[in-house]
């Protein structure tokens, strides 16, 4: 999913912050981008690619019942980030919500 409207990016800023966990507040001030204060994971990106998976559609290991969704989504996101880097675009992996 591509998030690039002011409304959707506003929601990303809201959730991509150290501010929710007090043990990271000092680090957040140190790493802040200036404009967004504690939104250290957002960095003012003009768009966000939201990678997710459908729990009902992914493969499930027959012995332990584990879904492949998390691994598959991580592989896809990694390939997307590598492709972005190959054309000199900066990326950041956000998994802290």
C-alpha positions as CSV (number, residue, x, y, z in Angstrom):
1,X,0.0,0.0,0.0
2,X,1.4,3.4,-0.9
3,X,0.8,6.2,1.6
4,X,1.4,9.6,0.1
5,X,-1.5,11.9,1.0
6,X,-1.2,14.5,3.7
7,X,-3.8,12.6,5.8
8,X,-2.1,9.2,5.5
9,X,1.4,10.6,6.2
10,X,0.0,12.4,9.2
11,X,-1.0,9.0,10.6
12,X,2.4,7.6,9.9
13,X,4.0,10.5,11.8
14,X,1.7,9.8,14.7
15,X,2.7,6.2,15.1
16,X,6.3,6.3,14.1
17,X,7.7,7.9,17.2
18,X,9.8,7.0,20.2
19,X,7.4,9.2,22.2
20,X,5.2,6.3,23.2
21,X,8.0,4.5,25.1
22,X,9.5,6.8,27.8
23,X,12.7,4.8,27.9
24,X,13.5,6.2,24.4
25,X,12.7,9.8,24.9
26,X,16.3,11.0,25.3
27,X,17.3,9.0,22.2
28,X,14.4,10.5,20.3
29,X,15.6,14.1,21.0
30,X,19.1,13.1,19.9
31,X,17.8,11.5,16.7
32,X,15.0,13.9,15.8
33,X,14.9,15.3,12.3
34,X,14.3,18.9,13.7
35,X,10.9,19.3,11.9
36,X,9.1,16.4,13.5
37,X,10.8,16.4,16.9
38,X,10.4,12.8,18.2
39,X,9.2,11.3,14.9
40,X,12.6,9.8,14.3
41,X,11.3,7.0,12.1
42,X,9.5,9.2,9.7
43,X,12.3,11.6,8.5
44,X,9.8,13.6,6.4
45,X,9.4,11.0,3.7
46,X,7.2,12.0,0.8
47,X,5.7,8.6,0.7
48,X,5.6,5.4,2.7
49,X,5.2,1.9,1.4
50,X,3.2,-0.1,3.8
51,X,4.0,-3.8,3.4
52,X,1.5,-6.2,5.0
53,X,0.1,-9.7,4.4
54,X,-3.2,-11.5,4.6
55,X,-3.1,-14.0,7.4
56,X,-5.8,-16.1,5.7
57,X,-3.9,-16.4,2.4
58,X,-0.4,-17.3,3.4
59,X,1.2,-20.7,3.8
60,X,1.0,-22.3,7.2
61,X,3.6,-24.8,8.3
62,X,1.8,-28.1,8.8
63,X,3.7,-29.2,11.9
64,X,3.9,-26.0,14.0
65,X,1.1,-23.9,12.5
66,X,3.4,-21.0,12.0
67,X,2.4,-18.6,9.2
68,X,4.9,-17.6,6.5
69,X,3.4,-14.1,6.2
70,X,5.9,-12.2,8.4
71,X,8.9,-13.8,6.6
72,X,7.4,-13.3,3.2
73,X,6.5,-9.6,3.9
74,X,10.1,-9.1,5.2
75,X,11.6,-10.6,2.1
76,X,9.5,-8.4,-0.2
77,X,10.3,-5.3,1.8
78,X,14.0,-6.1,1.7
79,X,13.9,-6.5,-2.1
80,X,12.0,-3.2,-2.4
81,X,14.6,-1.5,-0.3
82,X,17.5,-3.0,-2.3
83,X,15.9,-1.8,-5.5
84,X,15.4,1.7,-4.1
85,X,19.1,1.8,-3.0
86,X,20.1,0.8,-6.5
87,X,18.5,4.0,-7.9
88,X,19.9,6.1,-5.0
89,X,16.8,6.4,-2.9
90,X,17.1,6.3,0.8
91,X,14.9,4.0,2.8
92,X,14.3,3.1,6.4
93,X,12.6,0.0,7.8
94,X,9.9,0.9,10.4
95,X,8.6,-1.9,12.5
96,X,8.0,0.0,15.8
97,X,4.4,0.9,16.2
